[in-house]
């Protein structure tokens, strides 16, 4: 059974870079033809796809965030990571990692990141 | 990008009743590439339906999806206590994938 778990700082200062890691168990991020995504949910709001990385390491990003986002994979650790630069309060959200590029299943439990000085 | 509008915003129902949730797209969703998710408080979304009408693994058959083009529906035939939650639709027919704003199914 595939499981995902997000980790990283819960508090980031404005203008700094948010960095999160997703650890995958039960599947290899570098095989199987799968894609691995980051999705966020602003407090009390809907969901926004941030971007993905595939089993070959190719990435794709939401145009609305593309200039600030980098997703990378660490195959030896079976992890993939999110970096979001120049954060503001508008980036405060619960960040989820999930498997998929079309529909998303399964999801990690999510981690709240607050942007505040 | 495709904008998904879900209605109603809140649905107040009792256990055993039927719930009908709507998801309307700003343009046609190609190949009916639409999914539905359930999100309980404090939890991550859970995939219910993909390809508009295919149930995900382990999802009870009281959940069904239908629709095509710009209009899609999620139906819960008889509400169970654990079904009171927020439901989101998501399209993956064009990039970027987008989500609707959600419908909350609350206990009447």
Interface residues (C-beta under 8 A of the other chain):
Chain A: X45 X46 X47 X48 X49 X60 X62 X63 X64 X96 X98 X101 X102 X103 X104 X105 X106 X107 X108 X109 X110
Chain B: X33 X35 X37 X43 X44 X45 X46 X47 X50 X56 X88 X90 X92 X95 X96 X97 X98 X99 X100 X101 X102
